[in-house]
Amino acid sequence: MSAPITPDPTDTPAVALGPTALVLGAIAAPGVWPGLMFAVMPWSWLAGALAVTFGLAGIHYARRGIGRMWPAVTGTVLGTLGLAGFFVLMAAFSG
């Protein structure tokens, strides 16, 4: 007997949005601390922006039952922190 070919809601690529946002947010978050800000600045703004984008999409799909909510929310928050650290640094240098 062959395997069923009907799609399962957990088989979509949207399931990976939350964990991807969490990993990117963890890469972006050290940009908040002054000691690490210059070391991670090239990755902080890019990873933060992608974490926010993927996290919001992950929240959208998690509310519909596809994927989990906690990694999407955590990745979005960490990405926002990373972006905020980058923008604070740029504001400090421009002023």
Buried (B, 14 or more C-beta within 10 A) or exposed (E): EEEEEEEEEEEEEBBEBBBBBBBBBBBBBBBBEEEBBEEBBEBBBBBBBBBBBBBBBBBBBBEEEBBBEEBBBBBBBBBBBBBBBBEBBEEEEEE
